[in-house]
Amino acid sequence: MRIREERHAAIRAALAERGTRVVVTPALVAANIVMFLIVAAQDRHIFSLDTDTLLRWGAIYGPDVALGEWWRLMTGVFLHGGAFHLVSNMFALVIIGSITERLFGSTAFCVVYALAGLGGSIASEWWHPVSISVGASGAIFGLYGGLFAFLLRRHATLPRGVVSSLTSGAAVVVVYNIAAGLTQTQIDNAGHVGGLVAGLFAGLAVTASRDAANVTAARRRLVMVASAGLVLAAVTVHALPHYGDLRRNLSKFSALDAATLTASQRSLDKLATGELTEEDTALAIEQLVPPWHAQRSTLVTLKIPPSDRPLAAQIVQYMDARERGWTLTAEALRKRDVTLLQQGQAAHAAALRNLPVRISGRRRIMRLPRPSRAGAIMLGSSDLDGELRRTETLERTSVGNYNKAMTRARAGQISLPEVADTIEKEIIVPWAAQYERLLSLKLHGPPDWTRKPVAEFMRRRLVAWRLTARAVRERDPLLMKQAVTAQREALGR
């Protein structure tokens, strides 16, 4: 502990001898804090700011930079994703900034910090071309690179023990943080390494003087270094691969998906109430396809990084299945074809299975919402569904009652007229009542199509039960044969 205190005291003494006041470092800290408070006031989530908010305030985003918004490479350095992100970076900036500003002088310090920030931003864009990047960590790593450069070129201006302490301490910090970045996806190691390298070369440039004892770099050299750094940054950004804006295109897709589902469901609901005909509903659904197809074409032709192509392919598959679903539904409405309607529903269900809902990684594109229940396209009627369930239950009960009565008759427990009474009271009466309830429903469109075959089945079944009751009562083999034939026809056998 005593040795550590002596080393710290030696470092403070050596820095104090240089006579440089630390003014830029606290100004940078204040600027970062003020910027964070302004952005957080709009977002109101201080621990994890929304990416859209950060984009509006100048976060680094490759597609926007490619469109000419180069200023994002610098404004992103003054933005932070949350309170913890800000606090950890500002703590590091105070420590390394107070050291390097005294060593370089305030003006040279500004040059190193700015070029390191640009280097970190460019490296981040190169490694994560369509991710959103913010934070001062690249510039801070650049100050460590600048420190290494100063200790390499100007070590003679400091006591040997101080040089050793600064070198070992800085190396530990850099290695630890880069190692941590290898295990945490939210840490932008590319920005860290880019800032470190840029800061190292900027530090070497501003300290490149024949007189090693000259602590403050000449103004002319600083201007040359800053200018050369800006030109190199511009050339590098221009040479980077430029990708399309997948993030905003996915946002458009998400909005279009929700609007299309809402519009189609609204049309189908109007069809169910009789406000629209099948032809009108088919036309309304077909009008949804052109913008859907246009958005799909945009995604297909968009230039995107290889890592994001599987995601785009999934979205395109989803859109293809949806488009097939709309097309089949419109055709089914025109033809009043239940089979086509079922195929359309199957296509919509397949679309939902292909839709990704989460995109992992550091500030990736976006999170896609899972569509609501309407995503499956609701074509039925709750009233019809209830009556169909009652019909199924009644069918099972009727067959059970008939079989039970016939078994008892064969066992001599009841007579055949009593079997006929059972068929008439426990089967025909409730069956006729259920048939009338089904016909009384006010249905339009697909629910009406669904009802018709069921109602026809119930009518035939009712006729067959009446023939069966009569044949059993009269013990007429010819009538029983007709009843059996009627039952088979009703069941489609």
C-alpha positions as CSV (number, residue, x, y, z in Angstrom):
1,M,0.0,0.0,0.0
2,R,2.8,2.4,0.9
3,I,4.6,1.7,-2.4
4,R,1.5,2.4,-4.3
5,E,0.9,5.7,-2.5
6,E,4.5,6.7,-3.3
7,R,4.1,5.9,-7.0
8,H,0.9,7.9,-7.1
9,A,2.6,10.8,-5.4
10,A,5.5,10.6,-7.8
11,I,3.1,10.7,-10.8
12,R,1.2,13.7,-9.3
13,A,4.4,15.5,-8.7
14,A,5.7,14.9,-12.2
15,L,2.5,16.0,-13.8
16,A,2.3,19.1,-11.6
17,E,5.8,20.2,-12.7
18,R,4.6,20.5,-16.3
19,G,2.4,23.4,-15.4
20,T,-0.5,22.6,-17.7
21,R,-3.9,23.3,-16.4
22,V,-6.6,20.7,-16.9
23,V,-9.5,22.6,-18.5
24,V,-10.6,20.5,-21.6
25,T,-11.2,17.3,-19.6
26,P,-13.8,18.8,-17.3
27,A,-15.3,20.6,-20.2
28,L,-15.7,17.3,-22.1
29,V,-17.2,15.6,-19.0
30,A,-19.7,18.4,-18.7
31,A,-20.6,18.3,-22.4
32,N,-21.3,14.6,-22.2
33,I,-23.4,14.9,-19.0
34,V,-25.4,17.8,-20.5
35,M,-26.0,15.9,-23.7
36,F,-27.1,12.9,-21.8
37,L,-29.6,14.9,-19.7
38,I,-31.1,16.5,-22.7
39,V,-31.6,13.2,-24.5
40,A,-32.8,11.4,-21.4
41,A,-35.4,14.1,-20.8
42,Q,-37.0,13.2,-24.1
43,D,-36.7,9.5,-23.7
44,R,-37.4,9.2,-19.9
45,H,-35.6,5.9,-19.6
46,I,-32.2,6.9,-18.2
47,F,-30.8,3.4,-17.9
48,S,-31.4,2.3,-21.5
49,L,-32.2,5.0,-24.0
50,D,-34.3,4.2,-27.0
51,T,-32.3,3.7,-30.2
52,D,-34.7,5.9,-32.2
53,T,-34.0,8.8,-29.8
54,L,-30.3,8.3,-30.0
55,L,-30.5,8.3,-33.8
56,R,-32.4,11.6,-33.8
57,W,-29.6,13.1,-31.7
58,G,-26.7,11.9,-33.9
59,A,-25.8,8.3,-33.0
60,I,-23.4,6.6,-35.4
61,Y,-25.3,4.6,-38.0
62,G,-23.6,3.4,-41.1
63,P,-26.4,3.9,-43.7
64,D,-26.9,7.5,-42.5
65,V,-23.1,8.2,-42.6
66,A,-23.0,6.8,-46.2
67,L,-25.8,9.3,-47.2
68,G,-23.5,12.2,-46.1
69,E,-24.2,12.6,-42.4
70,W,-20.5,12.4,-41.5
71,W,-21.1,14.5,-38.5
72,R,-22.5,11.5,-36.7
73,L,-19.0,10.1,-36.4
74,M,-18.3,12.9,-33.9
75,T,-21.7,13.5,-32.3
76,G,-22.0,9.8,-31.5
77,V,-19.0,10.2,-29.2
78,F,-21.0,12.6,-27.0
79,L,-24.0,10.3,-26.7
80,H,-24.4,7.4,-24.3
81,G,-26.9,4.5,-24.2
82,G,-27.7,4.8,-20.4
83,A,-26.7,6.2,-17.1
84,F,-24.3,3.4,-16.3
85,H,-22.7,3.7,-19.7
86,L,-22.2,7.5,-19.1
87,V,-20.9,7.1,-15.5
88,S,-18.3,4.5,-16.4
89,N,-17.0,6.4,-19.4
90,M,-16.8,9.7,-17.5
91,F,-15.0,8.1,-14.6
92,A,-12.4,6.8,-17.1
93,L,-12.2,10.1,-18.9
94,V,-11.5,12.0,-15.7
95,I,-8.6,9.7,-14.8
96,I,-6.9,9.4,-18.2
97,G,-7.9,12.9,-19.4
98,S,-6.3,14.6,-16.4
99,I,-3.0,12.8,-17.1
100,T,-2.8,13.1,-20.9
101,E,-4.0,16.7,-21.0
102,R,-1.1,17.7,-18.6
103,L,1.4,15.7,-20.8
104,F,0.3,16.9,-24.2
105,G,-1.1,20.4,-23.4
106,S,-4.8,21.3,-23.9
107,T,-4.6,22.0,-27.6
108,A,-2.7,18.8,-28.5
109,F,-5.0,16.9,-26.1
110,C,-8.0,18.1,-28.1
111,V,-6.5,16.9,-31.4
112,V,-5.7,13.5,-30.0
113,Y,-9.1,13.1,-28.4
114,A,-11.0,14.2,-31.6
115,L,-9.0,12.0,-33.9
116,A,-9.3,9.0,-31.5
117,G,-13.0,9.6,-31.4
118,L,-13.2,9.6,-35.2
119,G,-11.0,6.5,-35.4
120,G,-13.2,4.6,-32.9
121,S,-16.4,5.6,-34.8
122,I,-15.0,4.6,-38.1
123,A,-13.8,1.2,-36.8
124,S,-17.2,0.7,-35.2
125,E,-19.0,1.4,-38.5
126,W,-16.6,-0.9,-40.3
127,W,-17.2,-3.8,-37.9
128,H,-20.9,-3.1,-37.3
129,P,-22.1,-1.4,-40.5
130,V,-25.8,-1.4,-39.7
131,S,-25.7,-1.2,-35.9
132,I,-26.2,2.0,-33.8
133,S,-23.1,3.0,-31.9
134,V,-22.7,5.7,-29.2
135,G,-20.2,6.5,-26.5
136,A,-16.9,8.2,-25.7
137,S,-15.1,4.9,-25.0
138,G,-13.3,5.0,-28.4
139,A,-11.9,8.5,-27.7
140,I,-11.0,7.4,-24.2
141,F,-9.1,4.4,-25.4
142,G,-7.4,6.8,-27.8
143,L,-6.1,8.8,-24.9
144,Y,-4.5,5.6,-23.6
145,G,-3.0,5.2,-27.1
146,G,-1.8,8.8,-26.9
147,L,-0.3,8.1,-23.5
148,F,1.7,5.2,-24.9
149,A,2.9,7.4,-27.8
150,F,4.0,10.1,-25.4
151,L,5.8,7.7,-23.1
152,L,7.5,6.2,-26.2
153,R,8.7,9.5,-27.7
154,R,8.9,11.8,-24.6
155,H,9.9,9.4,-21.8
156,A,13.0,11.4,-21.2
157,T,10.8,14.3,-19.9
158,L,9.6,12.2,-17.0
159,P,11.2,10.3,-14.2
160,R,11.9,6.7,-15.1
161,G,9.7,5.4,-12.2
162,V,6.8,7.5,-13.4
163,V,7.1,6.2,-17.0
164,S,7.1,2.7,-15.7
165,S,4.1,3.2,-13.5
166,L,2.1,5.0,-16.2
167,T,2.9,2.3,-18.8
168,S,2.0,-0.7,-16.6
169,G,-1.2,0.9,-15.3
170,A,-2.4,1.9,-18.8
171,A,-1.6,-1.5,-20.2
172,V,-3.6,-3.2,-17.5
173,V,-6.6,-1.0,-18.1
174,V,-6.5,-1.5,-21.9
175,V,-6.0,-5.3,-21.8
176,Y,-8.7,-5.8,-19.1
177,N,-11.3,-3.8,-21.0
178,I,-10.6,-5.4,-24.4
179,A,-10.8,-8.8,-22.8
180,A,-14.1,-7.9,-21.2
181,G,-15.4,-6.8,-24.6
182,L,-14.7,-10.3,-26.0
183,T,-17.2,-11.8,-23.6
184,Q,-20.0,-9.1,-23.8
185,T,-21.8,-8.5,-27.0
186,Q,-23.0,-5.0,-25.9
187,I,-19.3,-3.8,-25.7
188,D,-18.0,-2.3,-28.9
189,N,-14.5,-3.7,-29.0
190,A,-14.0,-2.5,-32.6
191,G,-14.6,1.1,-31.5
192,H,-12.2,0.6,-28.6
193,V,-9.4,-0.9,-30.7
194,G,-10.0,1.7,-33.4
195,G,-9.8,4.5,-30.9
196,L,-6.7,3.1,-29.3
197,V,-4.9,2.8,-32.6
198,A,-6.0,6.2,-33.8
199,G,-4.9,7.8,-30.5
200,L,-1.6,6.0,-30.7
201,F,-0.8,7.4,-34.2
202,A,-2.2,10.8,-33.3
203,G,0.0,10.9,-30.2
204,L,3.0,9.8,-32.2
205,A,2.3,12.6,-34.8
206,V,1.9,15.4,-32.3
207,T,5.0,14.4,-30.4
208,A,7.2,13.9,-33.4
209,S,9.8,16.7,-32.8
210,R,13.5,16.7,-33.0
211,D,13.7,18.3,-29.6
212,A,12.4,15.7,-27.2
213,A,12.4,18.2,-24.3
214,N,9.8,20.3,-26.1
215,V,6.7,19.5,-24.1
216,T,4.1,21.5,-26.1
217,A,3.9,20.6,-29.8
218,A,4.1,23.5,-32.2
219,R,0.8,25.0,-33.4
220,R,1.8,24.3,-37.0
221,R,2.3,20.7,-36.4
222,L,-1.0,20.4,-34.6
223,V,-2.8,21.9,-37.6
224,M,-1.0,19.5,-39.9
225,V,-1.8,16.5,-37.8
226,A,-5.5,17.5,-37.4
227,S,-5.9,18.2,-41.1
228,A,-4.1,14.9,-42.1
229,G,-6.3,13.0,-39.7
230,L,-9.5,14.5,-41.1
231,V,-8.4,13.7,-44.7
232,L,-7.5,10.1,-43.7
233,A,-10.9,9.7,-41.9
234,A,-12.8,11.0,-45.0
235,V,-10.9,8.7,-47.3
236,T,-11.5,5.7,-45.0
237,V,-15.2,6.4,-44.6
238,H,-15.6,6.7,-48.4
239,A,-13.8,3.4,-48.9
240,L,-16.0,1.5,-46.4
241,P,-18.7,-0.7,-47.9
242,H,-22.0,1.2,-47.9
243,Y,-25.1,-0.7,-47.0
244,G,-28.8,0.1,-47.3
245,D,-31.0,1.1,-44.4
246,L,-32.3,-2.2,-43.3
247,R,-33.4,-0.8,-39.9
248,R,-35.8,1.8,-41.3
249,N,-37.0,-0.7,-44.0
250,L,-37.9,-3.2,-41.3
251,S,-39.7,-0.4,-39.4
252,K,-41.7,0.3,-42.6
253,F,-42.4,-3.4,-43.0
254,S,-43.6,-3.6,-39.4
255,A,-46.0,-0.6,-39.8
256,L,-47.2,-1.9,-43.2
257,D,-47.8,-5.4,-41.7
258,A,-49.9,-4.0,-38.9
259,A,-51.9,-1.7,-41.2
260,T,-52.5,-4.5,-43.8
261,L,-53.7,-6.9,-41.2
262,T,-56.0,-4.3,-39.7
263,A,-57.4,-3.3,-43.1
264,S,-58.0,-6.9,-44.2
265,Q,-59.7,-7.8,-40.9
266,R,-61.9,-4.7,-41.1
267,S,-63.1,-5.7,-44.6
268,L,-63.7,-9.3,-43.5
269,D,-65.7,-8.0,-40.5
270,K,-67.8,-5.9,-42.8
271,L,-68.4,-9.0,-45.0
272,A,-69.5,-10.9,-41.9
273,T,-72.1,-8.2,-41.0
274,G,-73.3,-7.9,-44.6
275,E,-71.9,-4.4,-45.2
276,L,-69.7,-5.7,-48.0
277,T,-70.3,-8.4,-50.6
278,E,-67.8,-11.1,-51.4
279,E,-66.7,-9.2,-54.5
280,D,-66.2,-5.9,-52.6
281,T,-64.2,-7.7,-50.0
282,A,-62.0,-9.4,-52.6
283,L,-61.3,-6.1,-54.2
284,A,-60.4,-4.5,-50.9
285,I,-58.0,-7.3,-50.1
286,E,-56.4,-7.2,-53.5
287,Q,-55.7,-3.5,-53.1
288,L,-53.5,-4.4,-50.1
289,V,-51.1,-6.5,-52.2
290,P,-49.3,-3.8,-54.4
291,P,-47.7,-1.9,-51.5
292,W,-47.0,-5.2,-49.8
293,H,-45.2,-6.4,-52.9
294,A,-43.3,-3.1,-53.3
295,Q,-42.0,-3.4,-49.8
296,R,-40.9,-6.9,-50.4
297,S,-39.1,-5.9,-53.6
298,T,-37.3,-3.2,-51.6
299,L,-36.1,-5.7,-49.1
300,V,-35.0,-8.2,-51.7
301,T,-32.9,-5.6,-53.6
302,L,-31.5,-3.9,-50.5
303,K,-27.7,-4.2,-50.0
304,I,-27.1,-5.5,-46.5
305,P,-24.2,-7.2,-44.6
306,P,-23.9,-11.0,-44.9
307,S,-24.7,-11.3,-41.2
308,D,-28.2,-9.8,-41.7
309,R,-29.1,-11.6,-44.8
310,P,-30.8,-14.6,-43.0
311,L,-33.0,-12.1,-41.2
312,A,-34.0,-10.4,-44.4
313,A,-34.6,-13.8,-46.0
314,Q,-37.0,-14.7,-43.1
315,I,-38.9,-11.5,-43.6
316,V,-39.2,-12.1,-47.3
317,Q,-40.5,-15.6,-46.7
318,Y,-43.0,-14.2,-44.3
319,M,-44.1,-11.6,-46.9
320,D,-44.4,-14.2,-49.6
321,A,-46.6,-16.4,-47.4
322,R,-48.8,-13.4,-46.5
323,E,-49.1,-12.4,-50.1
324,R,-50.1,-15.9,-51.1
325,G,-52.7,-15.8,-48.2
326,W,-54.2,-12.6,-49.5
327,T,-54.4,-13.9,-53.1
328,L,-56.0,-17.2,-52.1
329,T,-58.5,-15.4,-49.8
330,A,-59.6,-13.0,-52.5
331,E,-60.0,-15.9,-55.0
332,A,-61.9,-17.9,-52.4
333,L,-64.3,-15.0,-51.7
334,R,-65.1,-14.6,-55.4
335,K,-65.7,-18.4,-55.9
336,R,-67.2,-18.9,-52.5
337,D,-64.8,-21.8,-52.1
338,V,-64.2,-23.1,-48.6
339,T,-61.2,-25.2,-49.7
340,L,-59.4,-22.1,-51.1
341,L,-60.3,-20.2,-48.0
342,Q,-58.7,-22.9,-45.9
343,Q,-55.6,-22.8,-48.1
344,G,-55.4,-19.0,-47.6
345,Q,-55.6,-19.5,-43.8
346,A,-52.9,-22.1,-44.0
347,A,-50.6,-19.6,-45.8
348,H,-51.2,-17.0,-43.1
349,A,-50.4,-19.5,-40.4
350,A,-47.2,-20.5,-42.2
351,A,-46.3,-16.8,-42.4
352,L,-46.6,-16.4,-38.6
353,R,-44.2,-19.4,-38.1
354,N,-41.6,-17.6,-40.3
355,L,-41.7,-14.3,-38.6
356,P,-38.7,-13.6,-36.3
357,V,-39.6,-11.6,-33.1
358,R,-36.2,-10.9,-31.6
359,I,-32.9,-9.8,-33.1
360,S,-29.9,-10.3,-30.8
361,G,-26.6,-8.5,-30.6
362,R,-25.3,-5.0,-29.7
363,R,-27.9,-2.4,-30.7
364,R,-29.1,-4.5,-33.5
365,I,-31.7,-3.5,-36.1
366,M,-34.9,-3.6,-34.1
367,R,-37.3,-5.8,-32.2
368,L,-40.2,-7.1,-34.3
369,P,-43.6,-7.3,-32.6
370,R,-45.5,-10.5,-32.8
371,P,-48.8,-9.8,-34.5
372,S,-52.0,-10.0,-32.4
373,R,-54.6,-12.8,-32.9
374,A,-55.7,-10.9,-36.0
375,G,-52.4,-12.0,-37.5
376,A,-54.1,-15.3,-38.2
377,I,-57.0,-13.5,-40.0
378,M,-60.3,-14.1,-38.3
379,L,-62.9,-15.4,-40.8
380,G,-65.4,-17.1,-38.5
381,S,-68.3,-16.1,-36.3
382,S,-68.4,-16.7,-32.6
383,D,-72.2,-17.5,-32.8
384,L,-71.6,-20.0,-35.6
385,D,-68.7,-21.6,-33.7
386,G,-71.0,-22.1,-30.7
387,E,-73.7,-23.7,-32.7
388,L,-71.2,-26.0,-34.5
389,R,-69.9,-27.2,-31.2
390,R,-73.5,-27.9,-30.0
391,T,-74.2,-29.8,-33.3
392,E,-71.1,-31.9,-32.8
393,T,-72.1,-32.7,-29.2
394,L,-75.7,-33.5,-30.2
395,E,-74.5,-35.8,-33.0
396,R,-72.5,-37.8,-30.5
397,T,-75.3,-37.9,-28.0
398,S,-77.9,-38.9,-30.6
399,V,-75.8,-41.9,-31.9
400,G,-75.2,-42.9,-28.3
401,N,-78.9,-42.8,-27.4
402,Y,-79.8,-44.8,-30.5
403,N,-77.2,-47.5,-29.9
404,K,-78.2,-47.8,-26.2
405,A,-81.9,-48.1,-27.1
406,M,-81.2,-50.8,-29.7
407,T,-79.0,-52.7,-27.3
408,R,-81.7,-52.7,-24.7
409,A,-84.3,-53.8,-27.3
410,R,-82.1,-56.8,-28.4
411,A,-81.8,-57.7,-24.7
412,G,-85.6,-57.7,-24.4
413,Q,-85.6,-54.8,-21.9
414,I,-87.7,-52.5,-24.1
415,S,-90.0,-52.9,-27.1
416,L,-89.4,-51.6,-30.6
417,P,-92.2,-48.9,-30.2
418,E,-90.3,-47.7,-27.1
419,V,-87.1,-47.5,-29.2
420,A,-89.1,-45.4,-31.7
421,D,-90.3,-43.2,-28.9
422,T,-86.7,-42.7,-27.8
423,I,-85.6,-41.7,-31.3
424,E,-88.4,-39.2,-31.6
425,K,-88.1,-37.6,-28.2
426,E,-84.3,-37.8,-27.5
427,I,-83.0,-37.5,-31.0
428,I,-85.5,-35.9,-33.5
429,V,-86.8,-33.2,-31.2
430,P,-83.4,-31.7,-30.1
431,W,-82.0,-32.3,-33.6
432,A,-84.8,-30.3,-35.2
433,A,-84.4,-27.5,-32.6
434,Q,-80.7,-27.3,-33.3
435,Y,-81.3,-27.3,-37.0
436,E,-83.7,-24.3,-36.7
437,R,-81.2,-22.4,-34.4
438,L,-78.4,-22.9,-37.0
439,L,-80.7,-21.6,-39.8
440,S,-81.7,-18.6,-37.8
441,L,-78.2,-17.2,-37.5
442,K,-77.7,-14.0,-39.5
443,L,-74.5,-14.8,-41.3
444,H,-72.7,-13.5,-44.4
445,G,-69.6,-14.5,-46.3
446,P,-67.4,-17.4,-45.2
447,P,-69.5,-18.1,-42.0
448,D,-72.5,-18.5,-44.3
449,W,-70.6,-20.8,-46.6
450,T,-69.6,-22.9,-43.6
451,R,-73.1,-23.1,-42.3
452,K,-74.6,-24.3,-45.6
453,P,-73.0,-27.7,-45.8
454,V,-73.5,-28.3,-42.0
455,A,-77.2,-27.3,-42.4
456,E,-77.6,-29.7,-45.3
457,F,-76.0,-32.5,-43.3
458,M,-78.4,-31.8,-40.4
459,R,-81.4,-31.8,-42.8
460,R,-80.4,-35.1,-44.3
461,R,-79.7,-36.5,-40.9
462,L,-83.1,-35.4,-39.6
463,V,-84.9,-37.1,-42.5
464,A,-82.9,-40.3,-41.9
465,W,-83.8,-40.3,-38.2
466,R,-87.5,-39.8,-39.0
467,L,-87.3,-42.7,-41.4
468,T,-85.5,-44.8,-38.8
469,A,-88.2,-44.1,-36.1
470,R,-91.0,-44.9,-38.5
471,A,-89.3,-48.2,-39.7
472,V,-88.7,-49.3,-36.1
473,R,-92.2,-48.5,-35.0
474,E,-93.8,-50.3,-38.0
475,R,-91.2,-53.0,-38.1
476,D,-90.9,-52.5,-41.9
477,P,-87.7,-54.0,-43.4
478,L,-88.1,-51.9,-46.6
479,L,-88.4,-48.7,-44.6
480,M,-85.4,-49.7,-42.5
481,K,-83.4,-50.3,-45.6
482,Q,-84.4,-46.8,-46.8
483,A,-83.5,-45.4,-43.4
484,V,-80.0,-47.0,-43.5
485,T,-79.4,-45.6,-47.0
486,A,-80.5,-42.2,-45.8
487,Q,-78.2,-42.3,-42.8
488,R,-75.2,-43.3,-45.0
489,E,-76.0,-40.5,-47.6
490,A,-76.2,-38.0,-44.7
491,L,-72.8,-39.1,-43.5
492,G,-71.4,-39.0,-47.0
493,R,-70.7,-42.7,-47.2
